[in-house]
Amino acid sequence: MVRTYHRKTSRPSADRNLHVTFTHREEIDAEKIAEVLIRVALRNAGQHTTTGTAGTRLQQLLAGQR
């Protein structure tokens, strides 16, 4: 279940562009990739983009709403 996050410290906003750096590896860390994709989708939930739509659907699945 997704919990609401309340920031307790003053830090710069996380509303910034996502930058990805490619590092060639022999094996991929599928768990880390899945975690990053889930975080990006949930962060963009509610926006009228492909990522936002995926995030909204993921929130519904995690909350048990169909």
C-alpha positions, 0 to 999 in steps of 0.5 A, spaced: 500 500 500 502 506 498 503 511 504 502 519 504 509 522 505 510 528 509 517 531 508 519 533 515 526 537 513 527 543 508 530 540 502 529 542 495 523 540 491 523 533 488 520 536 482 525 535 477 527 532 471 529 525 471 537 524 468 539 517 467 546 514 466 548 508 462 553 503 465 554 497 461 554 491 466 554 483 464 548 482 469 542 487 470 539 488 477 532 487 475 529 488 482 533 495 482 530 497 475 523 495 478 524 499 484 526 505 480 520 504 474 515 504 480 517 510 483 517 514 477 510 511 475 507 513 482 511 520 482 507 522 476 500 519 477 495 523 476 498 527 470 496 526 463 502 522 460 503 515 459 507 515 465 502 518 469 497 514 467 501 508 469 502 511 476 495 512 477 493 505 474 499 502 479 496 506 485 489 503 483 492 496 483 496 497 490 490 500 493 485 494 491 481 498 487 478 495 480 
